[in-house]
Amino acid sequence: METESKIARYGNSLTVRLPVGIARELDLRDGDRVMLRTVGDGVMIERPKRSRLAARLATVHERELEVGAGRAVGAESLE
């Protein structure tokens, strides 16, 4: 997808607004962190790969209680 965007000032920095189509295509959300690199006379924006495990762990608010499995029956070792 190719589109034009305008540079704007945000405090002492400059910003570029991403059109919703590009944000959806890259699965970018408000608050996501991205890597910026200069490439020749341009800029490349990279989205870090999301970890499904990290996303699920982020929903955990408190530790769950441990559940016992009973006493060992065979040669199990829980060290």
N, CA, C and O atoms as CSV, one atom per row, in Angstrom:
chain,resi,resn,atom,element,x,y,z
A,1,MET,N,N,0.850,-1.169,0.000
A,1,MET,CA,C,0.000,0.000,0.000
A,1,MET,C,C,0.898,1.235,0.000
A,1,MET,O,O,1.898,1.273,0.717
A,2,GLU,N,N,0.561,2.209,-0.770
A,2,GLU,CA,C,1.324,3.452,-0.829
A,2,GLU,C,C,0.364,4.618,-0.647
A,2,GLU,O,O,-0.695,4.672,-1.272
A,3,THR,N,N,0.748,5.548,0.216
A,3,THR,CA,C,-0.083,6.710,0.467
A,3,THR,C,C,0.795,7.866,0.930
A,3,THR,O,O,1.948,7.651,1.305
A,4,GLU,N,N,0.277,9.063,0.911
A,4,GLU,CA,C,1.017,10.236,1.350
A,4,GLU,C,C,0.528,10.645,2.723
A,4,GLU,O,O,-0.660,10.535,3.026
A,5,SER,N,N,1.452,11.124,3.561
A,5,SER,CA,C,1.095,11.571,4.901
A,5,SER,C,C,1.840,12.864,5.194
A,5,SER,O,O,2.821,13.185,4.523
A,6,LYS,N,N,1.385,13.594,6.178
A,6,LYS,CA,C,1.957,14.899,6.517
A,6,LYS,C,C,2.791,14.788,7.789
A,6,LYS,O,O,2.417,14.079,8.723
A,7,ILE,N,N,3.920,15.490,7.821
A,7,ILE,CA,C,4.762,15.573,9.009
A,7,ILE,C,C,4.177,16.648,9.930
A,7,ILE,O,O,3.793,17.721,9.467
A,8,ALA,N,N,4.110,16.361,11.224
A,8,ALA,CA,C,3.591,17.319,12.198
A,8,ALA,C,C,4.543,17.397,13.390
A,8,ALA,O,O,5.342,16.487,13.609
A,9,ARG,N,N,4.460,18.468,14.146
A,9,ARG,CA,C,5.293,18.627,15.337
A,9,ARG,C,C,4.558,18.057,16.544
A,9,ARG,O,O,3.352,18.245,16.704
A,10,TYR,N,N,5.315,17.355,17.394
A,10,TYR,CA,C,4.792,16.797,18.640
A,10,TYR,C,C,5.850,17.080,19.700
A,10,TYR,O,O,6.801,16.313,19.847
A,11,GLY,N,N,5.689,18.181,20.440
A,11,GLY,CA,C,6.736,18.613,21.374
A,11,GLY,C,C,7.964,19.018,20.583
A,11,GLY,O,O,7.871,19.841,19.672
A,12,ASN,N,N,9.127,18.444,20.921
A,12,ASN,CA,C,10.359,18.727,20.194
A,12,ASN,C,C,10.589,17.741,19.058
A,12,ASN,O,O,11.585,17.857,18.344
A,13,SER,N,N,9.705,16.784,18.873
A,13,SER,CA,C,9.856,15.747,17.855
A,13,SER,C,C,8.935,16.010,16.673
A,13,SER,O,O,8.042,16.855,16.731
A,14,LEU,N,N,9.173,15.270,15.612
A,14,LEU,CA,C,8.277,15.292,14.451
A,14,LEU,C,C,7.548,13.964,14.393
A,14,LEU,O,O,8.107,12.935,14.774
A,15,THR,N,N,6.313,13.971,13.925
A,15,THR,CA,C,5.518,12.754,13.823
A,15,THR,C,C,5.030,12.552,12.397
A,15,THR,O,O,4.934,13.493,11.609
A,16,VAL,N,N,4.724,11.297,12.091
A,16,VAL,CA,C,4.088,10.939,10.826
A,16,VAL,C,C,2.840,10.160,11.179
A,16,VAL,O,O,2.912,9.195,11.940
A,17,ARG,N,N,1.705,10.554,10.649
A,17,ARG,CA,C,0.457,9.827,10.904
A,17,ARG,C,C,0.347,8.677,9.931
A,17,ARG,O,O,0.538,8.850,8.727
A,18,LEU,N,N,0.036,7.492,10.456
A,18,LEU,CA,C,-0.161,6.322,9.606
A,18,LEU,C,C,-1.639,6.197,9.274
A,18,LEU,O,O,-2.476,6.214,10.176
A,19,PRO,N,N,-1.969,6.073,8.008
A,19,PRO,CA,C,-3.369,5.851,7.636
A,19,PRO,C,C,-3.881,4.533,8.224
A,19,PRO,O,O,-3.116,3.588,8.414
A,20,VAL,N,N,-5.160,4.488,8.503
A,20,VAL,CA,C,-5.756,3.319,9.146
A,20,VAL,C,C,-5.535,2.045,8.318
A,20,VAL,O,O,-5.373,0.965,8.886
A,21,GLY,N,N,-5.526,2.160,6.998
A,21,GLY,CA,C,-5.309,0.980,6.159
A,21,GLY,C,C,-3.955,0.343,6.390
A,21,GLY,O,O,-3.846,-0.881,6.461
A,22,ILE,N,N,-2.919,1.168,6.509
A,22,ILE,CA,C,-1.574,0.650,6.774
A,22,ILE,C,C,-1.489,0.098,8.189
A,22,ILE,O,O,-0.897,-0.959,8.409
A,23,ALA,N,N,-2.080,0.807,9.154
A,23,ALA,CA,C,-2.062,0.330,10.535
A,23,ALA,C,C,-2.744,-1.031,10.645
A,23,ALA,O,O,-2.253,-1.912,11.349
A,24,ARG,N,N,-3.865,-1.209,9.961
A,24,ARG,CA,C,-4.566,-2.501,9.993
A,24,ARG,C,C,-3.745,-3.589,9.302
A,24,ARG,O,O,-3.644,-4.711,9.797
A,25,GLU,N,N,-3.165,-3.247,8.161
A,25,GLU,CA,C,-2.366,-4.216,7.405
A,25,GLU,C,C,-1.194,-4.729,8.240
A,25,GLU,O,O,-0.841,-5.906,8.158
A,26,LEU,N,N,-0.591,-3.847,9.045
A,26,LEU,CA,C,0.552,-4.229,9.879
A,26,LEU,C,C,0.134,-4.644,11.286
A,26,LEU,O,O,0.987,-4.964,12.113
A,27,ASP,N,N,-1.169,-4.642,11.568
A,27,ASP,CA,C,-1.710,-4.987,12.884
A,27,ASP,C,C,-1.102,-4.113,13.979
A,27,ASP,O,O,-0.710,-4.608,15.035
A,28,LEU,N,N,-1.028,-2.801,13.713
A,28,LEU,CA,C,-0.511,-1.851,14.690
A,28,LEU,C,C,-1.657,-1.306,15.520
A,28,LEU,O,O,-2.745,-1.045,15.008
A,29,ARG,N,N,-1.399,-1.139,16.806
A,29,ARG,CA,C,-2.422,-0.619,17.718
A,29,ARG,C,C,-1.860,0.553,18.504
A,29,ARG,O,O,-0.644,0.723,18.590
A,30,ASP,N,N,-2.728,1.346,19.066
A,30,ASP,CA,C,-2.328,2.480,19.891
A,30,ASP,C,C,-1.421,1.986,21.019
A,30,ASP,O,O,-1.783,1.058,21.743
A,31,GLY,N,N,-0.266,2.591,21.170
A,31,GLY,CA,C,0.657,2.206,22.230
A,31,GLY,C,C,1.711,1.194,21.808
A,31,GLY,O,O,2.661,0.961,22.556
A,32,ASP,N,N,1.575,0.579,20.622
A,32,ASP,CA,C,2.585,-0.368,20.154
A,32,ASP,C,C,3.920,0.339,19.968
A,32,ASP,O,O,3.968,1.524,19.639
A,33,ARG,N,N,4.985,-0.391,20.181
A,33,ARG,CA,C,6.319,0.132,19.956
A,33,ARG,C,C,6.814,-0.401,18.614
A,33,ARG,O,O,6.543,-1.549,18.259
A,34,VAL,N,N,7.536,0.428,17.874
A,34,VAL,CA,C,8.078,0.033,16.580
A,34,VAL,C,C,9.546,0.439,16.513
A,34,VAL,O,O,9.998,1.297,17.272
A,35,MET,N,N,10.281,-0.180,15.604
A,35,MET,CA,C,11.677,0.173,15.355
A,35,MET,C,C,11.727,1.037,14.104
A,35,MET,O,O,11.065,0.731,13.112
A,36,LEU,N,N,12.510,2.119,14.142
A,36,LEU,CA,C,12.698,3.001,12.996
A,36,LEU,C,C,14.145,2.896,12.534
A,36,LEU,O,O,15.066,2.938,13.349
A,37,ARG,N,N,14.346,2.760,11.223
A,37,ARG,CA,C,15.695,2.694,10.648
A,37,ARG,C,C,15.754,3.574,9.421
A,37,ARG,O,O,14.796,3.658,8.653
A,38,THR,N,N,16.888,4.228,9.243
A,38,THR,CA,C,17.081,4.960,7.999
A,38,THR,C,C,17.575,3.968,6.955
A,38,THR,O,O,18.458,3.150,7.213
A,39,VAL,N,N,16.984,4.063,5.775
A,39,VAL,CA,C,17.346,3.191,4.651
A,39,VAL,C,C,17.534,4.101,3.444
A,39,VAL,O,O,16.570,4.619,2.880
A,40,GLY,N,N,18.793,4.284,3.060
A,40,GLY,CA,C,19.063,5.212,1.967
A,40,GLY,C,C,18.576,6.596,2.342
A,40,GLY,O,O,19.010,7.163,3.344
A,41,ASP,N,N,17.674,7.143,1.536
A,41,ASP,CA,C,17.121,8.467,1.852
A,41,ASP,C,C,15.712,8.360,2.420
A,41,ASP,O,O,14.941,9.317,2.360
A,42,GLY,N,N,15.374,7.191,2.975
A,42,GLY,CA,C,14.039,6.987,3.537
A,42,GLY,C,C,14.093,6.424,4.942
A,42,GLY,O,O,15.159,6.340,5.552
A,43,VAL,N,N,12.935,6.042,5.445
A,43,VAL,CA,C,12.796,5.485,6.784
A,43,VAL,C,C,12.011,4.185,6.692
A,43,VAL,O,O,11.019,4.108,5.967
A,44,MET,N,N,12.448,3.162,7.422
A,44,MET,CA,C,11.731,1.895,7.480
A,44,MET,C,C,11.152,1.748,8.885
A,44,MET,O,O,11.838,1.989,9.878
A,45,ILE,N,N,9.887,1.351,8.956
A,45,ILE,CA,C,9.218,1.103,10.231
A,45,ILE,C,C,9.021,-0.393,10.351
A,45,ILE,O,O,8.422,-1.014,9.473
A,46,GLU,N,N,9.524,-0.983,11.440
A,46,GLU,CA,C,9.355,-2.419,11.659
A,46,GLU,C,C,8.554,-2.656,12.925
A,46,GLU,O,O,8.797,-2.036,13.960
A,47,ARG,N,N,7.606,-3.552,12.826
A,47,ARG,CA,C,6.811,-3.957,13.990
A,47,ARG,C,C,7.432,-5.226,14.550
A,47,ARG,O,O,7.593,-6.206,13.823
A,48,PRO,N,N,7.787,-5.226,15.841
A,48,PRO,CA,C,8.317,-6.458,16.429
A,48,PRO,C,C,7.274,-7.553,16.365
A,48,PRO,O,O,6.077,-7.279,16.449
A,49,LYS,N,N,7.714,-8.786,16.217
A,49,LYS,CA,C,6.786,-9.916,16.194
A,49,LYS,C,C,6.124,-10.040,17.558
A,49,LYS,O,O,6.788,-9.942,18.590
A,50,ARG,N,N,4.834,-10.251,17.557
A,50,ARG,CA,C,4.100,-10.419,18.813
A,50,ARG,C,C,4.175,-11.862,19.255
A,50,ARG,O,O,4.080,-12.783,18.445
A,51,SER,N,N,4.342,-12.041,20.519
A,51,SER,CA,C,4.350,-13.374,21.105
A,51,SER,C,C,2.957,-13.667,21.649
A,51,SER,O,O,2.428,-12.910,22.463
A,52,ARG,N,N,2.373,-14.757,21.201
A,52,ARG,CA,C,1.049,-15.103,21.736
A,52,ARG,C,C,1.130,-15.389,23.219
A,52,ARG,O,O,0.211,-15.061,23.969
A,53,LEU,N,N,2.250,-16.014,23.660
A,53,LEU,CA,C,2.413,-16.298,25.079
A,53,LEU,C,C,2.477,-15.000,25.877
A,53,LEU,O,O,1.824,-14.880,26.914
A,54,ALA,N,N,3.256,-14.029,25.405
A,54,ALA,CA,C,3.373,-12.748,26.109
A,54,ALA,C,C,2.015,-12.064,26.201
A,54,ALA,O,O,1.686,-11.473,27.229
A,55,ALA,N,N,1.225,-12.142,25.133
A,55,ALA,CA,C,-0.103,-11.526,25.145
A,55,ALA,C,C,-1.006,-12.208,26.167
A,55,ALA,O,O,-1.756,-11.538,26.877
A,56,ARG,N,N,-0.941,-13.525,26.244
A,56,ARG,CA,C,-1.777,-14.240,27.216
A,56,ARG,C,C,-1.317,-13.983,28.638
A,56,ARG,O,O,-2.140,-13.807,29.537
A,57,LEU,N,N,0.012,-13.960,28.853
A,57,LEU,CA,C,0.519,-13.704,30.201
A,57,LEU,C,C,0.175,-12.300,30.666
A,57,LEU,O,O,0.023,-12.068,31.866
A,58,ALA,N,N,0.051,-11.363,29.739
A,58,ALA,CA,C,-0.293,-9.997,30.097
A,58,ALA,C,C,-1.705,-9.906,30.675
A,58,ALA,O,O,-2.032,-8.917,31.332
A,59,THR,N,N,-2.535,-10.900,30.448
A,59,THR,CA,C,-3.898,-10.885,30.971
A,59,THR,C,C,-3.978,-11.444,32.389
A,59,THR,O,O,-5.018,-11.335,33.039
A,60,VAL,N,N,-2.884,-12.046,32.877
A,60,VAL,CA,C,-2.874,-12.635,34.221
A,60,VAL,C,C,-2.651,-11.525,35.239
A,60,VAL,O,O,-1.673,-10.784,35.151
A,61,HIS,N,N,-3.552,-11.412,36.196
A,61,HIS,CA,C,-3.465,-10.339,37.185
A,61,HIS,C,C,-2.926,-10.826,38.521
A,61,HIS,O,O,-2.347,-10.040,39.272
A,62,GLU,N,N,-3.102,-12.091,38.829
A,62,GLU,CA,C,-2.572,-12.623,40.085
A,62,GLU,C,C,-2.202,-14.082,39.882
A,62,GLU,O,O,-2.711,-14.753,38.984
A,63,ARG,N,N,-1.311,-14.552,40.729
A,63,ARG,CA,C,-0.857,-15.939,40.627
A,63,ARG,C,C,-1.987,-16.897,40.936
A,63,ARG,O,O,-2.810,-16.650,41.818
A,64,GLU,N,N,-2.015,-17.994,40.196
A,64,GLU,CA,C,-3.013,-19.025,40.472
A,64,GLU,C,C,-2.480,-19.965,41.538
A,64,GLU,O,O,-1.269,-20.120,41.694
A,65,LEU,N,N,-3.383,-20.586,42.264
A,65,LEU,CA,C,-2.989,-21.562,43.272
A,65,LEU,C,C,-2.447,-22.809,42.587
A,65,LEU,O,O,-2.892,-23.182,41.502
A,66,GLU,N,N,-1.471,-23.451,43.244
A,66,GLU,CA,C,-0.937,-24.691,42.693
A,66,GLU,C,C,-1.933,-25.811,42.945
A,66,GLU,O,O,-2.594,-25.857,43.983
A,67,VAL,N,N,-2.024,-26.696,41.992
A,67,VAL,CA,C,-2.931,-27.832,42.109
A,67,VAL,C,C,-2.101,-29.090,42.245
A,67,VAL,O,O,-1.257,-29.373,41.394
A,68,GLY,N,N,-2.327,-29.837,43.291
A,68,GLY,CA,C,-1.580,-31.075,43.514
A,68,GLY,C,C,-2.095,-32.196,42.623
A,68,GLY,O,O,-3.267,-32.215,42.246
A,69,ALA,N,N,-1.214,-33.125,42.291
A,69,ALA,CA,C,-1.589,-34.259,41.457
A,69,ALA,C,C,-1.574,-35.553,42.260
A,69,ALA,O,O,-1.640,-36.643,41.692
A,70,GLY,N,N,-1.489,-35.432,43.565
A,70,GLY,CA,C,-1.438,-36.632,44.399
A,70,GLY,C,C,-0.005,-37.094,44.610
A,70,GLY,O,O,0.942,-36.450,44.159
A,71,ARG,N,N,0.140,-38.208,45.294
A,71,ARG,CA,C,1.497,-38.691,45.553
A,71,ARG,C,C,2.036,-39.410,44.342
A,71,ARG,O,O,1.269,-39.895,43.511
A,72,ALA,N,N,3.368,-39.485,44.231
A,72,ALA,CA,C,4.026,-40.122,43.071
A,72,ALA,C,C,3.663,-41.596,43.028
A,72,ALA,O,O,3.610,-42.264,44.061
A,73,VAL,N,N,3.414,-42.098,41.824
A,73,VAL,CA,C,3.043,-43.498,41.655
A,73,VAL,C,C,4.202,-44.287,41.038
A,73,VAL,O,O,4.422,-45.446,41.391
A,74,GLY,N,N,4.922,-43.675,40.141
A,74,GLY,CA,C,6.015,-44.361,39.452
A,74,GLY,C,C,7.343,-43.712,39.761
A,74,GLY,O,O,7.672,-43.461,40.920
A,75,ALA,N,N,8.106,-43.442,38.711
A,75,ALA,CA,C,9.439,-42.865,38.872
A,75,ALA,C,C,9.443,-41.374,38.590
A,75,ALA,O,O,10.446,-40.833,38.124
A,76,GLU,N,N,8.319,-40.695,38.871
A,76,GLU,CA,C,8.242,-39.272,38.622
A,76,GLU,C,C,9.222,-38.514,39.496
A,76,GLU,O,O,9.482,-38.902,40.635
A,77,SER,N,N,9.763,-37.434,38.958
A,77,SER,CA,C,10.658,-36.584,39.721
A,77,SER,C,C,10.235,-35.142,39.494
A,77,SER,O,O,10.234,-34.669,38.357
A,78,LEU,N,N,9.881,-34.448,40.546
A,78,LEU,CA,C,9.413,-33.075,40.429
A,78,LEU,C,C,10.437,-32.118,41.028
A,78,LEU,O,O,10.090,-31.276,41.856
A,79,GLU,N,N,11.673,-32.242,40.620
A,79,GLU,CA,C,12.723,-31.383,41.161
A,79,GLU,C,C,12.840,-30.121,40.391
A,79,GLU,O,O,13.678,-29.278,40.711
